Amino acid sequence: MTAVLDTPVRGSTGPVSSPRDPHAYVSAEQWSKLVGLLMRDYPFDSVMAERVLGQAVAYVITAMENKGRRLGMGPGRIVDIGVHAIMLDTRAFFALCEKHNGGEYLHHVPLVEMKGDGSVARTAELLAHAGWDVDGPLWAADSSQCTPCRPGEDGH
C-alpha cells in the first residue's frame, strides 16, 4: 500500500540524504530515563527499548508537525507503548509540546476498539516521507490490527 500526499508533510523538505535523528528531540537524560522505564515495565532489552522509543519520538514529532491536517495517524500496539512512555512523563512531554507543538498539548484520544483501516501502515509511510528512518518490523508487527486512536485525530 502506498499513501500519496497532496501536500508535503510539514518538517520535510523533499528527499533526505540522512534520516532525522530522534535523539535530537529528546535530551540524553530523558532518553536514558525513557529507555529505563520501557525496560522496567515491558519485557524489552535495551536494544528493543531504543527501537520502540525512536519510533515513538518520530511519531509524536510528526504528529505535532502536522497538526490540523487530520491525517488520521496512529501507531500500532508496539510503537504505542513508546508513545505512552513519552506522554506519561508529563513535565517532559509538556516541554516537548512547548517546543514542537506551538505550546499546545498533544492530546491522547484512544478508542476501546481497534480500527482496521490501514492507518498504521499509512502512518509509517508518513514518517518515512517526513524523513525518519522507519523500523518496518515494529510497524508491520501489528498493522493488520491497526490502532486504537480515534479516527481523524491529528496525533494520538
Secondary structure, DSSP 8 states (H G I E B T S, - for coil): -----SS--TT--SS-SS-B-GGGGS-HHHHHHHHHHHHHHSS--HHHHHHHHHHHHHHHHHHHHTTTS-------HHHHHHHHHHHHSHHHHHHHHHHHSTT------EEEEEE-SSHHHHHHHHHHHTTB---HHHHHTTTTT-EEE-TT-S--
